[in-house]
Amino acid sequence: MYEALDWLALEQSRIERALAHPSSPGAVFLYDVTSSYLEGQRNELAAAGYNRDGKRYKKQIVVGLLTDVEGDPLSVQVYEGNRADPTTVADQVHKLAKDFGVREVVFVGDRGMLKAQGRQLLAEQCFRFVTALTEPQIRKLLAAGTLRLELFTETVAEVTSCEGLRYIPRRNPASVERERSRRADQLATVRRKVEARNTWLEKRPQASTKVSLKLAERWVRLYKLQSFVTPRLVKRRVVLEVSKERQHDVELLDGCYVVVSDVPGDKASAQQLWERYGGLQQVERDFRDLKTSLLEIRPLFLRKASRTRGHALVSMLALKLARELRRRVQPLGLTIDDALDRLQAVRLVTLADPQLGLWRLPSRWDAQQQQLLDVLPPLPAPLLSRHAAA
C-alpha cells in the first residue's frame, strides 16, 4: 500500500491532467483550502496551524482543492500545517497555466485568499479573479468614499474604481438577524460567567478581584466582544460596560458582503460575478464529503510526505466517483448511501465449489439492482474467471 501511495504521488500531475475536461477560454475555476488533523507527531508535513477541525492539540496538514465551475475536483495539493492560505495560490496559478494549459481563466478564491501577490501572479498569466473583501477592507473603502452604506441592499449593486476593479456590495437580511442574535447570545453568556464569578467572590472576602477582572477580559476577547464591551471593577464586583455607540458601529456591516473582481463588464454582469463567488459553496460541500460525511480523509496515520499526498489524491479520486454517482442516481430519488447499499449485492457468484475458483458475474439482477445498474456504465459480459471475488 505504501508503494502504491508513493507511486500515486509521483504520477499525480499526469493523472490529474488525464482526468481533466478540456477548458474553453474564460473558464471559471474555484479554489479553497482546509486543514486535516493528524494522529501522531511524526508526519513530515505536520505542523501546528489554524485548526478548522477544533482539535487544539493535534498537528495538521493544509489541503488545497481546485475545482471547475461545477465543483468537480481537478487537483488536490497538500501543504505543511502552518502554511498560510494566500501563499498556496501561486501553485494553483502555475498548475492551471502549465499543467492544464488553460487560457483566460477566471480564478475564484475565498475572502482574504487573493492578496496583492496572488493577484499579481494571476495578472502575469492574463488570468482574472473573483473574490470578496474582508470587513477591514470594506471599512477602508467606506472611509475613502469608494463605497456607501446605502448601496448595501438585497439587490446587487456595482461600483467601479479608478483602477478598474468592480465592487459588488450586497446585504443579506437573514445574515443580519443571525449575526445579531449570535452576538446577543455571546454577550448573555459572558454576563452569566461574570455574574457567577461575582457570586463566588462575595463568598471569599480574601480572594483577589484582579483575577476576576482578568477572567472577564479573557471571556470578552474569547467571544470577540472587546470592540464595544469593557469589564470594569466596581468595588468587589466586575461590571460589563457596553458602549451602544461602538456596538452600533459594529452592527453597521452585519450581513454585508462585497465581491471584487477585475473581470470586464462585457464578460460578466454584476449578478454573474456574485453567483460565481457563491460557487465556492460547492468546494465547501466537497470538503465536507472529503472530511466527514462520506470519504473521511481524516484522521491520517501516515508519516511520509509522499504517502500523505498519495492519500489525498486517492480521496480526491474517490470524491470524483462519488460526485458522478450522485449525479446519476439523483433522478431515481436515491442518495449515495442508498446506491452503495444496492451495489453491495452486485458481486461475482461461484459456479461450483469455491475452492475451484470458478467465478462469474450474474446475467440477471433483481429490480432494485437493475434500476441502479441501468444508470451506471455497463458491466462487462459475464465471462468465466479464475480469480476469487476479493
C-alpha positions in Angstrom: 0.0 0.0 0.0 2.9 2.4 0.8 4.4 1.7 -2.6 1.1 2.4 -4.3 0.8 5.8 -2.4 4.4 6.7 -3.3 3.6 5.9 -7.0 0.5 8.0 -6.9 2.4 11.0 -5.5 4.9 10.7 -8.4 2.2 10.3 -11.0 -0.3 12.8 -9.6 0.2 15.5 -12.3 -0.2 13.0 -15.1 -3.3 11.5 -13.5 -4.9 14.9 -12.9 -4.3 16.0 -16.5 -5.7 12.8 -17.9 -8.9 13.2 -16.0 -9.4 16.9 -16.6 -12.0 18.0 -19.1 -10.9 20.4 -21.9 -11.4 24.0 -20.8 -12.7 26.7 -23.0 -11.3 30.3 -22.9 -12.7 32.2 -19.9 -13.4 29.1 -17.9 -14.1 29.6 -14.2 -12.1 27.7 -11.6 -12.8 27.6 -7.8 -10.2 27.2 -5.1 -10.3 26.9 -1.4 -8.2 25.3 1.4 -9.0 23.4 4.6 -7.0 21.6 7.3 -7.0 18.0 8.4 -5.6 16.8 11.7 -3.1 14.0 12.2 -2.7 11.2 14.6 0.8 11.2 16.0 3.6 13.7 15.7 6.0 12.4 13.0 4.3 13.2 9.7 6.8 15.1 7.6 4.2 17.8 6.8 2.8 18.1 10.3 2.7 21.5 12.0 0.6 23.5 14.3 -1.6 26.0 12.5 -5.1 27.5 12.2 -7.1 24.4 13.0 -10.5 24.2 11.4 -11.3 20.8 13.0 -11.4 22.0 16.6 -8.5 19.7 17.5 -6.5 22.2 19.5 -3.6 19.9 20.5 -3.1 18.0 17.3 -0.8 18.9 14.4 -2.3 19.2 11.0 -1.8 19.5 7.2 -3.3 22.1 4.9 -5.2 20.8 1.9 -5.9 22.9 -1.2 -8.7 21.8 -3.6 -9.0 23.2 -7.1 -12.3 22.5 -9.0 -14.1 23.6 -12.1 -17.1 25.9 -12.0 -19.4 23.0 -11.2 -17.3 21.9 -8.3 -15.8 18.9 -10.0 -12.3 18.3 -8.5 -9.3 18.9 -10.8 -6.4 18.9 -8.4 -5.6 18.5 -4.7 -2.4 19.7 -3.1 -1.1 19.1 0.4 1.0 21.7 2.3 2.6 22.0 5.7 0.1 22.5 8.5 1.3 26.1 9.2 1.1 27.2 5.6 -0.9 30.5 5.2 -3.8 30.2 2.8 -2.8 33.1 0.4 0.7 31.6 -0.1 -0.9 28.5 -1.7 -2.4 30.5 -4.6 0.8 30.7 -6.7 0.9 26.9 -7.0 -2.7 26.8 -8.4 -1.9 29.6 -10.9 1.1 27.8 -12.3 -0.8 24.5 -12.3 -3.6 25.9 -14.4 -1.2 27.7 -16.8 1.4 24.9 -17.2 -0.1 21.6 -16.3 -3.6 22.1 -17.6 -2.7 24.6 -20.3 -5.8 26.8 -19.8 -6.1 30.4 -21.0 -8.2 33.4 -20.0 -9.0 31.9 -16.6 -11.4 33.4 -14.0 -10.0 32.3 -10.7 -12.4 32.4 -7.8 -11.0 32.4 -4.2 -12.4 33.0 -0.7 -12.1 36.4 1.0 -8.6 37.1 2.2 -7.2 34.4 -0.1 -6.3 36.6 -3.1 -4.0 39.2 -1.8 -1.7 41.6 -3.8 0.9 38.9 -4.6 -1.7 36.4 -5.7 -3.5 39.0 -7.9 -0.1 39.9 -9.5 0.6 36.3 -10.4 -2.9 36.0 -12.0 -2.3 39.1 -14.0 1.0 37.8 -15.3 -0.8 34.8 -16.7 -3.6 37.0 -18.1 -6.0 35.4 -15.6 -8.9 37.3 -14.0 -10.1 36.9 -10.4 -13.3 37.0 -8.3 -13.0 37.2 -4.5 -14.6 39.0 -1.6 -13.4 41.7 0.8 -12.8 41.3 4.5 -14.5 43.6 7.0 -11.4 45.9 7.5 -11.2 46.2 3.7 -14.8 47.2 3.4 -14.5 49.8 6.2 -11.4 51.2 4.4 -13.4 51.7 1.2 -16.3 53.2 3.1 -13.9 55.7 4.8 -12.4 56.6 1.4 -15.9 57.2 -0.2 -15.5 54.4 -2.8 -18.4 52.6 -1.2 -21.5 54.0 0.5 -23.7 52.2 3.1 -26.9 52.8 1.1 -25.5 50.5 -1.6 -25.8 47.5 0.7 -29.3 46.2 0.0 -30.8 42.9 -1.1 -30.3 43.9 -4.7 -26.9 43.5 -6.3 -25.2 46.9 -7.0 -21.9 47.8 -8.6 -19.2 50.3 -8.1 -16.2 50.6 -10.4 -12.9 52.1 -9.0 -10.5 54.2 -10.9 -8.1 51.2 -11.0 -10.8 49.2 -13.0 -11.8 47.0 -10.1 -15.5 46.2 -9.9 -17.1 46.1 -6.4 -20.4 44.3 -5.9 -21.9 45.2 -2.5 -24.9 43.4 -1.0 -26.7 42.9 2.3 -28.3 39.6 3.3 -31.2 40.3 5.8 -31.1 36.7 7.1 -27.4 37.1 7.9 -28.1 40.4 9.7 -30.6 38.6 12.1 -28.3 35.6 12.5 -25.2 37.7 13.3 -27.0 40.0 15.8 -28.7 37.0 17.5 -25.3 35.3 17.8 -23.7 38.4 19.3 -26.6 38.8 21.8 -26.2 35.2 22.8 -22.5 35.6 23.3 -23.0 38.8 25.4 -25.5 36.9 27.6 -23.0 34.1 28.0 -20.3 36.4 29.2 -22.7 38.1 31.6 -23.6 34.7 33.1 -20.0 33.9 33.6 -19.2 37.3 35.2 -22.2 37.0 37.5 -21.2 33.5 38.6 -17.7 34.8 39.3 -19.1 37.8 41.3 -21.2 35.4 43.4 -18.1 33.3 44.0 -16.1 36.4 45.0 -18.7 37.5 47.5 -18.3 34.3 49.5 -14.5 34.8 49.6 -13.6 38.2 51.0 -9.9 37.4 50.8 -9.9 36.5 47.1 -8.2 38.9 44.6 -10.5 41.0 42.5 -7.8 41.4 39.9 -8.1 37.7 38.9 -11.8 38.2 38.3 -11.2 41.2 36.1 -8.6 39.3 34.0 -11.1 36.4 33.6 -13.8 38.8 32.4 -11.4 40.4 29.9 -10.4 36.9 28.6 -14.1 35.9 28.2 -14.8 39.2 26.3 -11.9 38.5 23.9 -12.9 34.9 23.5 -16.3 35.9 22.2 -14.9 38.8 20.2 -16.9 41.5 22.0 -14.0 43.7 23.0 -14.8 46.3 20.4 -17.8 47.5 22.5 -17.7 45.7 25.8 -15.3 46.7 28.6 -15.1 44.9 32.0 -14.7 47.3 35.0 -14.1 46.7 38.7 -16.8 48.4 40.9 -15.7 47.7 44.5 -15.5 43.9 44.5 -17.7 43.3 41.6 -16.9 43.1 37.9 -19.3 45.1 35.7 -19.6 45.0 31.9 -19.8 48.4 30.3 -21.5 48.2 26.8 -20.9 51.1 24.5 -24.1 51.5 22.4 -22.3 53.8 20.0 -19.5 51.3 19.3 -22.0 48.4 19.2 -23.9 50.3 16.6 -20.7 50.8 14.6 -20.1 47.1 14.7 -23.6 46.3 13.6 -23.4 48.6 10.6 -21.8 45.8 8.5 -23.8 42.9 9.7 -24.9 40.8 6.7 -22.8 43.0 4.4 -20.6 41.4 1.7 -18.6 42.9 -1.1 -17.4 40.8 -4.1 -14.5 42.3 -6.0 -13.3 41.4 -9.5 -11.3 42.6 -12.4 -13.4 40.7 -15.0 -14.5 43.3 -17.6 -18.2 44.3 -17.7 -18.7 42.8 -21.2 -17.6 39.4 -20.0 -19.8 39.1 -16.9 -22.6 41.1 -15.2 -22.6 42.0 -11.6 -25.1 39.3 -10.9 -22.9 36.7 -12.6 -19.9 37.7 -10.6 -21.9 37.4 -7.4 -23.1 33.9 -8.4 -19.5 32.9 -9.4 -18.3 33.8 -5.9 -21.2 31.9 -4.4 -20.0 28.9 -6.3 -17.3 28.4 -3.6 -20.1 26.8 -1.6 -19.6 23.8 -3.9 -16.0 23.5 -2.8 -17.1 23.6 0.8 -19.5 20.8 0.1 -16.6 18.8 -1.5 -14.6 19.4 1.7 -17.4 18.1 3.8 -17.6 15.0 1.7 -13.8 14.6 1.9 -13.5 15.1 5.6 -16.6 13.9 7.4 -19.8 12.9 5.7 -18.7 10.3 3.1 -15.0 9.7 2.5 -13.3 10.6 5.8 -9.9 11.7 4.6 -9.1 12.2 8.3 -7.6 11.2 10.6 -4.3 10.5 8.9 -1.9 8.0 10.3 0.8 8.3 7.7 4.3 9.8 8.2 6.0 10.3 4.8 5.1 13.4 2.8 4.7 11.5 -0.5 2.3 9.0 1.1 0.3 11.8 2.6 0.0 13.4 -0.8 -0.9 10.0 -2.3 -3.6 9.6 0.3 -5.1 13.0 -0.5 -5.1 12.1 -4.2 -7.0 8.8 -3.5 -9.5 10.8 -1.6 -9.9 13.3 -4.4 -10.4 10.5 -7.0 -13.0 8.9 -4.7 -14.7 12.3 -4.5 -14.9 12.4 -8.3 -16.5 9.0 -8.3 -18.9 10.0 -5.5 -20.0 13.2 -7.4 -20.6 11.2 -10.6 -22.5 8.5 -8.7 -24.7 11.2 -7.0 -25.4 12.9 -10.4 -26.6 9.6 -11.9 -28.7 8.3 -9.0 -30.4 11.6 -8.0 -33.1 11.3 -10.8 -34.0 8.0 -9.1 -34.5 9.7 -5.8 -31.5 7.8 -4.3 -28.7 9.1 -2.2 -25.1 7.9 -2.5 -25.6 5.7 0.6 -28.7 4.2 -1.0 -26.8 3.4 -4.1 -23.8 1.9 -2.3 -26.2 -0.3 -0.3 -27.7 -1.7 -3.5 -24.3 -2.1 -5.1 -23.2 -4.3 -2.2 -25.2 -7.1 -3.7 -23.6 -6.7 -7.1 -20.8 -9.3 -6.9 -19.4 -12.4 -8.5 -21.0 -15.7 -7.9 -19.4 -19.2 -7.8 -20.4 -21.8 -10.3 -19.1 -24.7 -8.2 -17.1 -25.4 -5.2 -15.5 -22.1 -4.2 -12.1 -23.9 -3.9 -12.1 -24.4 -7.6 -12.0 -20.6 -8.2 -14.7 -20.6 -10.9 -16.5 -17.2 -10.7 -18.6 -15.1 -13.0 -21.0 -12.1 -12.9 -24.7 -13.0 -12.8 -26.7 -12.4 -16.0 -29.8 -11.3 -14.1 -30.4 -8.9 -11.2 -33.4 -8.1 -9.0 -35.4 -5.0 -9.8 -33.7 -2.6 -7.4 -30.2 -3.6 -8.6 -31.2 -3.4 -12.2 -32.7 0.1 -11.8 -29.3 1.3 -10.4 -27.2 -0.6 -13.0 -29.2 1.0 -15.8 -27.9 4.5 -15.0 -24.3 3.3 -14.5 -21.7 2.4 -17.1 -22.4 -1.1 -18.3 -20.8 -4.0 -16.6 -18.7 -6.4 -18.7 -20.2 -9.5 -20.1 -20.4 -12.3 -17.5 -17.2 -14.2 -18.5 -15.8 -17.1 -16.5 -12.9 -16.1 -14.3 -10.3 -18.0 -12.3 -9.9 -15.1 -9.9 -11.5 -15.1 -6.4 -14.1 -12.4 -5.6 -11.9 -10.4 -3.3 
